[in-house]
Amino acid sequence: MILALFPGMIYAGPAHDLYQKSLTQGDVEAARMLRRAAELDPDSFEIRFRLAFLYHKMNFREEATREYEATLKLQSCHKKALVNLGNLRSDEHHLQEAASLYSRAIECAPDFYAGYYNLALVDKDRRRSLLEKSLSLKPDHFGSMYLLARTYYLDNPQKGLSMMEKACQLRKEHPGCLRELGELYIEINHPTLAKKHLKRALFLSKHPVERREIRLILQKLDSSKEQGDAS
């Protein structure tokens, strides 16, 4: 998830006008306007962050990295720039650098859930406590709840299942969550509940590979039931 900017204060002038106009344009044209705005007002961290966000969204990773770094030179505690740059570093498998950026985001903004959530993705040793903190700050954050459910399940299957049920209630049409829930029910030998969630996941999924995999799981469940009935 890429964190976007809520428009902040930019001093009136040509750079401000370009920034405001960019908000109504498509990504490519908006980026062009913001590059010009950054030339006119090189000290505006809002312009730099917005440009970085657009590059990130368009998957221009080198350009996004450069602009996030420029944002942080202007405002070292820009929490969203820290998290988004951390995500880019994590994608490149520079996990220590990513963790450092997420930790800085937490130091700068202790009440910002995204720092804890993203740090949990790269810090397995503290994952549970970080996700619990993230959820305490944003109780309806699907990613934190989903990952915490999987974490709980390793030590306490029933607690993990309960949390996964809540996560799937948050995203009632998320086939991945429903599939995961169905597979967890298979692991604790509840085939009826497993089939219920897997069938719903199959109905919602639009990806051919995922649909084929879910069908195979359902076929195995049916085969196991037939073998049990025969014996």
C-alpha positions in Angstrom: 0.0 0.0 0.0 1.4 3.4 -1.0 0.4 6.2 1.4 -0.8 9.4 -0.3 -0.6 13.0 0.7 -3.4 15.1 2.0 -2.8 18.5 0.4 -1.0 20.8 2.8 0.1 24.4 2.8 2.0 25.5 -0.3 2.8 29.2 -0.7 0.7 31.0 -3.3 2.3 31.4 -6.7 3.0 29.5 -9.9 4.2 26.4 -8.1 1.1 26.4 -6.0 -1.1 26.8 -9.0 0.6 23.9 -10.8 0.3 21.7 -7.7 -3.4 22.4 -7.4 -4.0 21.8 -11.0 -2.1 18.5 -10.9 -4.7 17.1 -8.5 -7.3 17.0 -11.2 -5.0 15.5 -13.9 -4.1 12.0 -14.9 -0.9 10.6 -13.4 1.4 11.3 -16.3 0.3 14.9 -16.8 0.2 15.5 -13.1 3.8 14.3 -12.8 4.9 16.7 -15.6 3.2 19.6 -13.8 4.8 18.6 -10.4 8.3 18.4 -12.0 7.8 22.0 -13.1 6.4 23.0 -9.8 9.4 21.5 -8.0 11.7 23.6 -10.2 9.8 26.7 -9.3 9.7 25.9 -5.6 12.5 23.4 -4.8 11.9 23.7 -1.0 8.3 22.4 -1.0 8.2 19.0 0.6 4.5 18.7 -0.3 5.3 19.0 -4.0 8.2 16.5 -3.7 6.1 14.0 -1.9 3.2 14.2 -4.3 5.6 13.7 -7.2 7.3 10.7 -5.4 3.8 9.2 -4.8 2.9 9.5 -8.4 6.2 7.9 -9.6 5.6 5.1 -7.0 2.1 4.6 -8.2 3.3 4.3 -11.8 6.1 1.9 -10.8 8.9 4.3 -11.7 10.9 3.1 -8.7 14.2 4.9 -9.2 12.4 8.2 -9.7 10.1 7.6 -6.7 13.1 6.8 -4.5 14.9 10.0 -5.5 11.8 12.1 -4.7 11.1 10.4 -1.4 14.7 11.1 -0.4 14.4 14.7 -1.5 11.2 15.0 0.6 13.1 13.7 3.6 15.9 16.1 3.1 13.3 18.9 3.4 11.3 17.3 6.2 13.2 14.5 7.9 10.1 13.3 9.9 7.7 13.0 7.0 6.0 9.8 8.2 4.5 8.8 4.8 7.7 9.4 2.9 9.5 7.2 5.5 7.0 4.4 5.1 6.8 4.5 1.4 10.6 4.6 0.9 10.8 1.7 3.3 8.3 -0.2 1.2 10.5 0.4 -1.9 13.6 -0.8 0.0 11.7 -3.9 1.3 10.6 -4.7 -2.3 14.3 -4.6 -3.2 15.1 -7.0 -0.3 17.0 -4.3 1.6 15.2 -5.4 4.8 17.5 -3.8 7.3 17.3 -0.4 5.6 13.5 -0.8 5.3 13.3 -1.6 9.0 15.3 1.4 9.9 13.0 3.7 7.9 9.9 2.2 9.5 11.5 2.6 12.9 12.1 6.3 12.1 8.5 6.7 11.1 7.4 5.3 14.5 9.8 7.6 16.3 8.5 10.6 14.4 4.8 9.6 14.6 4.2 7.1 17.5 0.4 7.2 16.8 0.8 6.3 13.1 -0.3 2.7 12.6 1.5 2.2 9.2 4.9 2.4 10.8 4.1 -0.6 13.1 2.4 -2.6 10.4 5.1 -2.3 7.9 7.9 -3.0 10.5 6.0 -6.1 11.4 6.3 -7.3 7.8 10.1 -7.3 8.1 10.7 -8.0 11.8 9.4 -11.5 12.6 10.7 -11.5 16.1 8.5 -8.6 17.1 5.7 -9.2 14.7 2.9 -10.0 17.2 3.5 -6.9 19.4 3.9 -4.6 16.4 0.6 -5.8 14.8 -1.2 -5.5 18.1 0.0 -2.0 18.4 -1.1 -1.2 14.8 -4.5 -2.6 15.5 -4.8 -0.6 18.7 -4.3 2.6 16.6 -6.4 1.5 13.7 -8.8 -1.3 14.7 -10.3 -1.8 11.2 -6.9 -2.2 9.4 -7.4 -5.3 7.3 -3.7 -6.0 6.7 -2.8 -5.9 10.4 -5.7 -8.1 11.4 -5.1 -10.6 8.6 -1.4 -11.0 9.4 -2.0 -11.1 13.2 -4.6 -13.9 12.6 -1.9 -15.9 10.8 0.6 -15.2 13.6 -1.8 -16.1 16.4 -2.8 -19.4 14.6 0.8 -20.7 14.9 0.4 -20.9 18.7 -3.3 -20.8 19.2 -5.4 -22.1 16.3 -8.7 -21.1 17.8 -7.6 -17.5 18.5 -6.1 -17.3 15.0 -9.4 -18.5 13.4 -11.4 -16.0 15.4 -9.2 -13.2 14.2 -9.3 -14.4 10.6 -13.1 -14.5 10.8 -13.0 -10.8 11.9 -10.5 -10.0 9.1 -12.8 -11.6 6.5 -15.8 -9.7 7.9 -13.9 -6.5 7.2 -13.3 -7.5 3.6 -16.3 -9.6 2.8 -15.5 -9.9 -0.8 -11.7 -10.7 -0.4 -11.3 -14.1 -2.0 -7.7 -14.5 -0.6 -8.9 -14.0 3.0 -11.8 -16.5 2.5 -9.5 -19.0 1.0 -7.1 -18.7 3.9 -10.0 -19.1 6.3 -11.2 -22.2 4.5 -7.8 -23.8 4.5 -7.4 -23.1 8.3 -10.7 -24.9 8.9 -9.3 -27.8 6.9 -6.3 -28.0 9.2 -8.5 -28.3 12.3 -10.8 -30.8 10.6 -13.9 -28.7 10.1 -14.7 -29.6 6.4 -18.2 -28.1 6.4 -17.0 -24.6 7.4 -14.0 -25.0 5.1 -16.2 -25.7 2.1 -18.5 -22.8 2.9 -15.6 -20.3 2.8 -13.8 -21.9 -0.1 -17.0 -21.9 -2.2 -17.5 -18.2 -1.5 -13.8 -17.5 -2.4 -14.3 -19.4 -5.6 -17.4 -17.3 -6.5 -15.5 -14.0 -5.8 -12.2 -14.8 -7.3 -11.5 -13.5 -10.8 -8.0 -15.0 -11.2 -7.9 -18.3 -13.3 -5.0 -19.8 -11.4 -6.5 -19.0 -8.0 -9.9 -20.4 -9.1 -8.2 -23.6 -10.3 -6.4 -24.0 -7.0 -9.5 -23.5 -5.0 -11.4 -26.1 -7.1 -8.6 -28.6 -6.5 -8.9 -28.0 -2.7 -12.7 -28.5 -2.9 -12.3 -31.7 -4.9 -9.9 -33.1 -2.3 -12.4 -32.3 0.4 -15.1 -34.1 -1.5 -12.8 -37.0 -2.2 -11.9 -37.3 1.5 -15.6 -37.2 2.5 -16.4 -40.0 0.0 -13.6 -42.1 1.3 -14.8 -41.5 4.8 -18.4 -42.5 3.9 -17.2 -45.6 2.2 -15.3 -46.8 5.2 
